[in-house]
Amino acid sequence: MTDSKNTTDTGETLPGADVSDWPETADVTHDVPDWLIPSRVYDILKWLGLIVLPALALFVGTVGPAWGWTHVDAIVTTLNALGILAGALIGVSAIKQRLDRAA
């Protein structure tokens, strides 16, 4: 289903809308952070990559065969790969932040 109304922005206001107290232009600036990922995401990725994923891979690799789990090797490899990915992401972010501070 499509709407036959024109949805393009013409810059006009809605009929009957009181815009007398609106400012003429809005000066909006978006500050882009100097690093690639926000601090909170960095902390979470660091926790996952350095503690959770390696510990979980070790747990699955140890307990999995004892319980007869299938594909334990593939699961452990995937968990370790995710830990390396998280480490790479936080490493790139840390390097970018250091380079920006040095400049």
Buried (B, 14 or more C-beta within 10 A) or exposed (E): EEEEEEEEEEEEEEEEEEEEEEEEEEEEEEEEEEBBBEEEBBEBBBEBBBEBBBEBBEEBBEEBEEEEEEEBEEBBEBBBEBBEBBBEBBEEBBEBBEEEEEE
